[in-house]
Amino acid sequence: MQVANIHEAKTNLSLLLKYAEGGEVVLIARAGKPIARLVMITARQQGRKPGIWKGKVRMASDFDELPEDLISAFEGKAA
């Protein structure tokens, strides 16, 4: 693990980034106290694929219907 104070980090950012790319953790410190961690970003998962659930989900025809008393309660009206 590399530890660098803020001044060193500003001066040697490219080098510290190479360490992070290599999988090493770089701590950036102020007055000897760690304040930040520089790490490699792992590869993101593939993006979303539209339609992947097509044919796998069934929705009832009345899924958005509510009883009148429940609608009144949400609207703040007395039951």
RAZI-V215927 format. One record per pair of residues at least 12 apart in sequence whose C-alpha atoms are under 10 Angstrom apart, sorted by the first residue. I is the first residue (numbers start at 1). J is the second residue. Records with the same first field share a line. If there is no record, write none. Layout:
I->J + J
//
This chain:
1->19 + 20 + 23 + 24 + 25 + 26 + 27
2->16 + 19 + 20 + 24 + 25 + 26 + 27 + 28 + 37 + 38
3->16 + 25 + 26 + 27 + 28 + 29 + 32 + 34 + 37 + 38
4->16 + 26 + 27 + 28 + 29 + 30 + 32 + 34
5->27 + 28 + 29 + 30 + 31 + 32 + 33 + 34 + 35
6->27 + 28 + 29 + 30 + 31 + 32 + 34 + 35 + 36
7->28 + 29 + 30
8->28 + 29
9->26 + 27 + 28 + 29
10->28
16->28 + 38 + 39
17->38 + 39 + 40
18->40
19->38 + 39 + 40
20->37 + 38 + 39 + 40 + 41
21->38 + 39 + 40 + 41 + 42
22->39 + 40
23->39 + 40 + 41 + 42
24->38 + 39 + 40
25->37 + 38 + 39 + 40
26->38 + 39 + 40
27->39
//
